[in-house]
Amino acid sequence: GNVSGNVNMADRDIIFNNESNNLKSVEELIEKIITLVESNSGEIELEHKESLIDDLHTIEEQSKSNSPSLFKIKKALGGITTVLTFIPKGIEWGQKLLDSSQELINTIINMFHL
């Protein structure tokens, strides 16, 4: 959902200057999600799989950037959220994928104050 509130620019600078923990977490989550997708690719339509992986790479690139594009990040998050609606729930890998993706989304929202 939408997150409202005031954004303190000093906090934002601190996050961008001291983001190693967040960045490591983002990279690990993306790797975990891609592994889940690749190992269960028969369960996901090719178009959804490619879209999800592309959006994950966009988030990874933008989170490493010195001047990240919030537009690209928001667009990628929207794409991930859309693909997740097609992931089967109630089976173990699907639940792991949903949980890891939600954790990634929350981390990115906090990291960039979205």
CORLIN-V164982 format. One record per residue. N is the residue number from 0. RES is the residue in three letters. PSI is psi in whole degrees, -180 to 180 (* if undefined). Layout:
BEGIN
n	res	psi
N	RES	PSI
N	RES	PSI
END
This chain:
BEGIN
n	res	psi
0	GLY	-176
1	ASN	144
2	VAL	125
3	SER	162
4	GLY	177
5	ASN	142
6	VAL	122
7	ASN	119
8	MET	-32
9	ALA	-42
10	ASP	-41
11	ARG	-43
12	ASP	-41
13	ILE	-43
14	ILE	-44
15	PHE	-30
16	ASN	-21
17	ASN	57
18	GLU	12
19	SER	-41
20	ASN	-46
21	ASN	-44
22	LEU	-42
23	LYS	-43
24	SER	-44
25	VAL	-48
26	GLU	-43
27	GLU	-42
28	LEU	-42
29	ILE	-44
30	GLU	-43
31	LYS	-44
32	ILE	-45
33	ILE	-40
34	THR	-44
35	LEU	-43
36	VAL	-46
37	GLU	-40
38	SER	-11
39	ASN	32
40	SER	-22
41	GLY	-17
42	GLU	-7
43	ILE	134
44	GLU	142
45	LEU	-43
46	GLU	-42
47	HIS	-41
48	LYS	-49
49	GLU	-40
50	SER	-45
51	LEU	-47
52	ILE	-39
53	ASP	-45
54	ASP	-37
55	LEU	-41
56	HIS	-38
57	THR	-46
58	ILE	-42
59	GLU	-46
60	GLU	-46
61	GLN	-34
62	SER	-22
63	LYS	-15
64	SER	147
65	ASN	-22
66	SER	75
67	PRO	145
68	SER	111
69	LEU	-30
70	PHE	-48
71	LYS	-39
72	ILE	-47
73	LYS	-40
74	LYS	-44
75	ALA	-41
76	LEU	-41
77	GLY	-41
78	GLY	-42
79	ILE	-46
80	THR	-41
81	THR	-48
82	VAL	-36
83	LEU	-26
84	THR	-17
85	PHE	-2
86	ILE	130
87	PRO	131
88	LYS	159
89	GLY	-1
90	ILE	151
91	GLU	-52
92	TRP	-35
93	GLY	-42
94	GLN	-41
95	LYS	-42
96	LEU	-45
97	LEU	-44
98	ASP	-47
99	SER	-40
100	SER	-41
101	GLN	-40
102	GLU	-42
103	LEU	-47
104	ILE	-47
105	ASN	-41
106	THR	-45
107	ILE	-42
108	ILE	-44
109	ASN	-41
110	MET	-41
111	PHE	10
112	HIS	48
113	LEU	*
END
